[in-house]
Every structure is written in C-alpha cells, then in structure tokens.
Amino acid sequence: MTWRPKPPPATELTRPQYEGYACCWCGTSLWQGGLSVGIARGCIGAHVMDVEVYACGWKCPKRPRRPKTSATGREHRASSGGGRSASSP
C-alpha cells in the first residue's frame, strides 16, 4: 500500500486553497494546473466544509514527508529497554 500524506484540515485553508486556485500545502498558484491530493475535511458548527484540494505537484517543498520507519516497519522508539532508565532496579 502506498503512503499518501493527508491534506490539511479544511478549516485551515485560505480561500484560494479552499477553492482550488492554490496549492493546499504551500499556497502557490495553480494557474498552470494542479494535482489532486485528496479531500480536506472539517466542519464549522453543523456545516460540513469537506472539499477536494490540489497541490502544485508531488515535489511541493511544503508537502508532508513519509515518517521514518525501521526495517520491520515499526517506528523507532525514543528510548530503548522498554522505557526504563539505567538507574531503576
């Protein structure tokens, strides 16, 4: 399965981003065209604000990157040894 970054929440988009005129991550104009990256979800009160959003491309400088994982596919733990410190009995 391919990892894809989630678009930002709909409530955090600027008007051009919400309307599909600007990249949802960096705000660059999409006058020359954009790439659909999913649906930004959100609501304001009872109003659902879900909208399809676009990006300037997969090489967008502000696009979220895939998190680093170990060879087993699990994320690295900050501490080793089950979280115990060296001074614990």
Secondary structure, 3 states (H helix, E strand, C coil): CCCCCCCCCHHHCCHHHHHCCECCCCCCECCCCCEEEEEECCEECCEECCEEEEECCCCCCCCCCCCCCCCCCCCCCCCCCCCCCCCCC
